[in-house]
Amino acid sequence: MSTPKGIPSVDLADFLSDDQARREKFVNELGAAYESIGFVAVRNHQIPEELIDQLYNKIESFFALPVALKEKYIIPGIGGQRGYTPFGKEHAKGQTAGDLKEFWHFGQFVEDNDAIQQEYPDNVAVDEIPDFLAIGKDAYQTFERTGSHLLRAIAIHLGLEESYFAPHIHNGNSILRPIHYPPITGDIEPGAVRAGAHEDINLITLLVGASADGLQVLNKKNEWVSVTEIQDHIVVNVGDMLQRLTNNRLKSTTHRVINPPKELMGTSRYSVPFFLHPRSEMPLNCLPSCIDDDNPKQYEDINAGDYLMERLREIGLVK
């Protein structure tokens, strides 16, 4: 097992054990990481390697399809919430150059007759790739379970009930996003990179198995730190919703995916982040316990749905 470079590492098995000392160790280590750099690498994350391999097999097959076939899966009018988003469509907040990537979105699979299903577009099968949607669903729900464990630990760290996030993320608006960064073979727009410097919108993001280096996070010294050697781990970072909820106590750290060195320009990069979102009605009002004289309230009250739409407009997915 390798140790990630650039960010702290924690063991989810500690939190899931019956040993109170191990659970407290995990909560303290996770909280310290999220109050400093906002990123952590998690081992024993309960996402089976076989499932990760199956997912990568399916998404690599999809992105290898001819452009005309992939474009069949662009779903108009929903801001890219499901199906295919083509190369260069999304850009970082405040940037005009499109990111050098294409991606797919799997969304929530509501299976208990919850009325919230009416808010969500249907997930999309790919005719050319058997079991594409089935593997995506399995991965989505596995990521979601792991994310729920991490949010339990975060709640404890914040002095909340361990189950605080549970009703907010049940059938939440989370997104599983397989990403393809194609080879860079020709002229590109000035300033264009694989993923421009940004912070994630959601509560937490779980990232599994990037196929090549390139991820960098911005530390407190305003230095870009490369995150490398993440085998056997997933990377989990704080998003803006959680930073907002905690009145900046937990850090939504700026990160990016840089272009490869010249000798690797002709290679693809794949990654699969899971953006864990709550239900749209969840208030993101700053927690009273995170407000005091030294840290007065930093944000206006807003709910998760309205905040998401505001941010999707900023990054070009919604007009």
TIKOL-838173 format. One record per residue: x, y, z of N, C-alpha, C in turn; residue in three letters. Coordinates in steps of 0.02 Angstrom, whole numbers, plus 50000, padded with zeros to 5 digits. Atoms other than C-alpha are relative to their C-alpha. Example, Ala and Ser with C-alpha at 12.3 -4.5 7.8 and 13.67 -1.06 7.14 Angstrom:
<atoms>
500454994150000506154977550390500455006050000ALA;499584994149997506844994750357499615005550037SER;
</atoms>
This chain:
<atoms>
500434994050000500005000050000500445006250000MET;499614993850004500705017049950499685005350043SER;500244994449960500535032850052499935006149955THR;500084994150043499805048149962500485005550020PRO;499584994249988500935063149945499605006449990LYS;500324993550009500295080649972499415001350046GLY;500584999249956498805077450087500024994750055ILE;500015005049947498475068350252499624993749980PRO;500325006450012497915050150254499644997750063SER;500375002749944496575042450365499724993249980VAL;500235006950011495855024850384499274999550021ASP;500725000449984493955023150372499844994150045LEU;500115005849956494095006250459500025002050073ALA;499994997649931494515015750618499315002550021ASP;500654997249982492855024950613499464994650003PHE;500525005250003491855009350570500104994450050LEU;499865005249949492624999050710499565001150062SER;500364999449936491844995950881500455002950054ASP;499514997349953493385003350964499915007650004ASP;500144992849994492925020651031500625004249991GLN;499384996250008494735026151036500185000849926ALA;499864999650072494955021950852499525004749965ARG;500504995550030493345030950807500195007350014ARG;499814993149982493905046550901500635002249962GLU;499394998550038495615045650817499825002149928LYS;500204998350069494785045650645499675006849997PHE;500364993650000493625060150687500495005850010VAL;499524994649987495065070550755500465001149941ASN;499554999450058496205066850607499635003149940GLU;500394997350055494825070350481499855007450011LEU;500154993049985494315086450567500605004549993GLY;499404995950006496095092750578500195001249927ALA;499844999250072496365089450392499525004949967ALA;500494995750033494755098150344500025007250026TYR;499924993249975495135113250453500645003249975GLU;499374997350025496835115150372500015000149924SER;499945000150073497025109450192499344998549964ILE;500655001350032495235103450158499984993749958GLY;499965006350038495815087250075500274994650045PHE;499735005749964496155069950143499964993949954VAL;500025006450035496565052850071499734994750048ALA;500345004949957495495038450139500164993049975VAL;499905007150016496025020150141499454995950033ARG;500555004349976494865005450176499325003549991ASN;500584995650015493525015950092499374996249980HIS;500585004350014492355001250052499735000649928GLN;500185000150071492315004249864500434994649967ILE;499605005750023492854987449791500405001549937PRO;499574999050059494304987449668499684997249937GLU;500335003050058493314976049553499475004749971GLU;500514995350024491904988749544500335006149966LEU;499644994450031493135002849508500244998049930ILE;499755002350065493904992549367499424999449950ASP;500575000650045492184988649294499765006949977GLN;500224993250018491705007049298500485003149950LEU;499524997250046493315012349214499954996749931TYR;500095003550064493064999049080499425002949961ASN;500594997450034491345005749040500105007249977LYS;499954992950019491795024149039500535000849945ILE;499514999550054493355021548933499694997849934GLU;500355002150061492265012148808499555005549974SER;500454994750022491015026348806500395005849967PHE;499644994250026492285040248781500384998449936PHE;499685002050062493095030248640499524999949941ALA;500494999950054491475030948539500115006149955LEU;499974994150044491405042448387499605005850029PRO;500324994149972490905060248431499255000149984VAL;500714999750019489265058848335499584995350043ALA;500375004649956488755043848441499945002850071LEU;500034997149933489215052348604499505005750003LYS;500444994249999488235067748556499264998150001GLU;500705002349991486645057148550499785000550073LYS;500155000349928486765057448740500055006850034TYR;500074993249972486765076348762499255001150012ILE;500704999049982485135079848854499865007550006ILE;500094992749999484545097648815499555002250058PRO;500454996749952483775109148944500084998250072GLY;499935002049930484445101349104500695001950028ILE;499364997749974486135109749123500514994550011GLY;499505005449995487105093549098499914995550060GLY;500085004049939486345085149252500024992549987GLN;499975007150018486235068349161500304999449930ARG;499745001350067487075060549010500665003449987GLY;499344997950025488515067748909500065007549996TYR;499824993050010489335084848916500645000149959THR;499435000450046490525087748771500615004150021PRO;499354996949988492325093748768499945007750001PHE;499954992749998492615111848823499395003750022GLY;500634996749982490845115348883500055003550067LYS;499974997249933491235118449067500655004050009GLU;499404996249983492435131549132499995001650075HIS;499954998149930493055136549305499675006750010ALA;500314993649983492155150849393500505005749987LYS;499584994250013492845167449331500454999249940GLY;499595001350059493685159449179499574999849938GLN;500375000550063493185160048996500224994049959THR;499765005850037494275146148924499684993750027ALA;500315006349980493365129448927500524995050023GLY;499555005349977494155115149024500104994849945ASP;499835004950052495015101948915499764993150022LEU;500285006249976493825088048964499304999049972LYS;500695002050014492215078948923499784995550057GLU;500215004149943491135070049051499294997549993PHE;500665003149996489595059849093499745001150070TRP;500304999449934488375062049236499494994450013HIS;500515004149969487465048649335499735003950059PHE;500314996749943486215055749460499654995150045GLY;500335004049948485145049549603499534994749970GLN;500465005550017484215032949588499504999550057PHE;500505000049947482635035549692499604993549995VAL;500305006650002481925018549740499484998950055GLU;500475000949944480735021849885499385004449993ASP;500594995950015479355032249801500025006950032ASN;499914993349974480055048249876499775005049947ASP;500254995050048479165063149795500565004149968ALA;499454996150027480865071149766500214997449931ILE;499835002850065481055059749615499775004649943GLN;500264995550051480025072549518500495005749985GLN;499514994650011481465085049538500574997849955GLU;499395002550032482745073749454499864997449930TYR;500065003250066482975069649269500164992550006PRO;499855007150001483055051249225500734998849982ASP;499345002150022484725042649212499964997049930ASN;499975001650071485285037649039500414993749989VAL;499625005950022485785020648969500365001649935ALA;499634999250062487055019448828499884993749959VAL;500205005850041486395008148689500604995849978ASP;499425003450028488135003948626500414996150051GLU;499585003049948488834998148794499574996350051ILE;500415003849953487954984048888500205001350073PRO;499904999349927487754986449077500325006650020ASP;499704993549983488405004349069499625003250058PHE;500404996949947486965010849175500004995950063LEU;500005004349940486954995849292500645000850040ALA;499364999049964488804997849334500025007050029ILE;500024993249974488555016649352499575000450063GLY;500444999949941487125013749474500344996850060LYS;499655003549945488145001349578500545004650029ASP;499474995549977489595013649586499715005950038ALA;500324994249969488465028349627499794998450072TYR;500265001749934487645019549773500544998050049GLN;499435001849957489305012949839500365006350023THR;499714993549981490085030349836499565003550053PHE;500464996549956488535037049922500044997250071GLU;499955003049933488685024650066500655002150034ARG;499364997849971490525028850093499965007350021THR;500084993049983490115047350088499595001150063GLY;500424999249941488775045150219500394998550064SER;499585001449942490045037450339500445006150017HIS;499574994349989491205052250316499615005950028LEU;500414994549974489795064650347499804998750073LEU;500125001649929489395055550510500585002350042ARG;499414998049963491175058450566500075007650002ALA;499984992750002491105076650511499515003050049ILE;500504997549953489515079250611500254999550072ALA;499725000849932490355072350768500535005450012ILE;499474994949992491845083850739499715006950013HIS;500314993449994490675098750728499565000550063LEU;500414999949940489795094050890499264999249987GLY;500705001350018488185089150801499824992850014LEU;500205007049997487165073350814500334996249942GLU;499675003950053488045059450717499564999449938GLU;500475000950057486485057750608499785006649969SER;500234993450023486365076450570499895000349925TYR;500054999350073486675074750383499534994949968PHE;500365005650030485675058650358499365002149964ALA;500614998350036483965066250317500125004849941PRO;499844995250054484775079550207500294996749939HIS;499695003350057485725067250098499604994049975ILE;500435005550025484365053850085499685002149935HIS;500234998250068483955053949899500235007149981ASN;499734993550017485065069249885500195000649927GLY;499884998350071485555077649722500724998849980ASN;499295001550013487275069449712500104998149926SER;499825001350070488185067149546500644995849999ILE;499405003950016489415053649490500235002149931LEU;499764996950062490495061349354500634996549974ARG;499415002550035491655050449249500255005349951PRO;499704994750041492855062449162500544997049955ILE;499465001650046493955060249009500355006549980HIS;499584994550024495385072348978500374997349939TYR;499705003150060495845068348796500735002149990PRO;499334997750019497595069248724499995007149974PRO;499944993150024498175087048689500454999849940ILE;499625001350062498715085848508500055006049955THR;499984994250044498415102948431500015006450039GLY;500024993549966498265121348470499415000250048ASP;500534999249951497245125448624499925007350016ILE;500154993249982496435141348684500495002350054GLU;499544997549948497635152348785499684999450069PRO;500255000849932497455148248969499614993750013GLY;500405006149991496535131948938500414994550034ALA;499695005649965496965117749058499494994550008VAL;500475005649993496205100949096499445001650049ARG;500534997549955495265108249244500295006150036ALA;499764993849971495495126449295499925000150076GLY;500024999349927495775131549475499295001450023ALA;500694999349979494125129649567499914996950069HIS;500235003649941493225124349724499364996349981GLU;500605003950015491865111049720499395003350033ASP;500614996749978490055116349747499694996550060ILE;500405004549959489415101949854500234999650073ASN;499795001049931489615095450032500714997050003LEU;499345003050006491065083450001500044996749932ILE;499875003550063491855075849845500444994050014THR;499605006149995492505058049836500294998549930LEU;499665001150064493785054849698500374993450002LEU;499695006650001494325037449650500424999149937VAL;499615003050054495735030949543500155004249940GLY;499784996350059496335045049431500544996049964ALA;499555004450038497295036449290500685003149987SER;499354996750008498725049149287500035005850048ALA;499914994349956499465062849393499725006349967ASP;500244993650026498915080849373499615004050052GLY;500384996549949497855084949527500485003850045LEU;499624995849954498555099349630499525003850045GLN;500404996149953497875108049785500435006050024VAL;499674993949979498285125549847500035000150076LEU;499955000249927498975125550024499985006950031ASN;500064993649964498955139050157500555004949982LYS;499454995650021500615145850093499925002449929LYS;500144998150069499805148849923500454996449951ASN;499585004250042500855134849849499584994349972GLU;500345005750030500205121849727500374993550019TRP;499725006349977500485104349798499704994449958VAL;500255005750039500355089049685499784994350045SER;500255005949964499315074549749500164994049958VAL;499765005750040500155058549692499944993650042THR;500005006749968500175039849730499394998850044GLU;500615000949962498365037749780499724992849994ILE;500225006950002498285018949750499764997850069GLN;500295002649938497225010149883499645005350041ASP;500344994549965496485026949934499495003349953HIS;500384995050037495125038649879500175006850031ILE;499894993149976495345057549894499325003050014VAL;500654997149981493945066549986500135007250024VAL;499904993049983493835085449995499345003550018ASN;500574995849979492685098450071499775004249940VAL;500284995650051491515107749952499745006450030GLY;500214993449977490845125349961499374999850043ASP;500595000349958489175120050035500184998650073MET;499795001649931490045112550187500405005750030LEU;499644994149975491215127350202499505005450020GLN;500504994949985489705138850197499624998250064ARG;500375002349942488745128450325500405001050064LEU;499574999649941490235128850444500325006950006THR;499764993049994490555147550417500775000349994ASN;499285000350017492295143750346500434996050050ASN;499595004249955492815132150488500324994349962ARG;499735005250044493025117950363500155003249932LEU;499734996350057494005123050208499844996649934LYS;500095002250069493445121150028500605002649961SER;499354997950026495175121449955500015000349923THR;499924999350072495585127549779500444994349974THR;499615005350031496205113549666499925000449924HIS;500014999850073496535110549481500304993549973ARG;499655005450035497095097649354500425003249945VAL;499564996650047498605103749259500114995749938ILE;499845003650061499095099049082500644995950011ASN;499425004349990500365084949068500635002949968PRO;499394997950034502195087349021499984998049926PRO;500025001050073502585087548835500014992749979LYS;499945006950021503065069348828499374995950012GLU;500625003649986501345064348894499395003549971LEU;500564996350029500275076648795499544995549960MET;500415004350044499685062648682499634994550037GLY;500345005249961498945052348825499355002850031THR;500624998249967497205052448901500084999650076SER;500055000749928496795054949084499264998950016ARG;500685001349978495225048049168499965001050076TYR;500124999849928494515051649340499254999650012SER;500715000849983492865048449430499875003250068VAL;500214996949937492315061049562499254998650014PRO;500695000449977490715058649662499865006350041PHE;500174993749967489975075549710499404998950045PHE;500545001649954488935072449866499625006450017LEU;500444994349989487505084849868499424998150046HIS;500605001449961486065086249990499375001049957PRO;500644998250030484235087949948499975007649991ARG;500004992950017483825104849873499745004450057SER;500294995849947482845110750026500455000850061GLU;499574999449942484305108750147500245007250009MET;499734993349988484705125650227500764999750007PRO;499284999449992486525130650210500175005850046LEU;499884994549953486335143950344500574998050048ASN;499425001449957487925145250448499774997250067CYS;500175003049936487845134050600500155004850057LEU;499874995449944487655144450760500644998350038PRO;499405002049963489055134350840500655002149965SER;499414997950038490235140550703500045007749994CYS;500014992650002489855159050733500195002550070ILE;499834996849937490695169350869500325006849985ASP;499724993350009491525186250896500615000049955ASP;499405000550041493135180450815499844997849928ASP;500195002350067492215172750667499275001549989ASN;500704998250010490615182450632499724996649937PRO;500335003350056489355175750508500245002949933LYS;499694997950063490125176150333499534999749940GLN;500415001350058488675171150221499275001450014TYR;500724999349996486865175450187499674993149999GLU;500375006350000485565161850215499794998249929ASP;500215002550066485175151050062499914992550008ILE;500065007249998484615133250029500444996949945ASN;499535003350045485615120249933499795000449927ALA;500234999750069484525120549777500145006649968GLY;499884993350028484645139249752500755001349992ASP;499284999050004486495139249787500304996149941TYR;499765004050056486795125249661499865003549934LEU;500164996650063485895134649522500425006249990MET;499574994150005486875150349561500694998149975GLU;499335002150018488505140949544500024996949930ARG;500015002950067487995131149387500005005449946LEU;499984994450047487685147749301500725002849994ARG;499324997150000489425153749352500504995849961GLU;499525004250035490295138849273499774998149929ILE;500195000750070489325139149110499564994249982GLY;500435005650016488215123749126499275001849996LEU;500694997550003486615133749149500035007349979VAL;500024992950024486185149949059499585004250046LYS;
</atoms>
